[in-house]
């Protein structure tokens, strides 16, 4: 499965997800590019979008970038089950992914 990590920026969540789908990705993770107490609601027209997409905090995005660059030596076969079971908090800093607390 190929997924893309995208910074929030100025275009719409829907536009980012559609671009990821056109590029051939299987999933899109859009992360906030600013520190916030809460996340913005990312909505749009789902018509024609066939890949899963999620909007996460800046901290979650930065953590995922570290994994992608190989800064943390997590094996896919080890971390995937953990994220599936315990995916509400970061395995590195132990903070809640959705709230950063």
Secondary structure, DSSP 8 states (H G I E B T S, - for coil): --EEEEE--SS-HHHHHHHHHHTT-SEEEEE-SS--SS--------TT--SEEEEE-HHHHHHHHHHHHTSS---HHHHHHHHHHHTTB-TTT--BTTT--
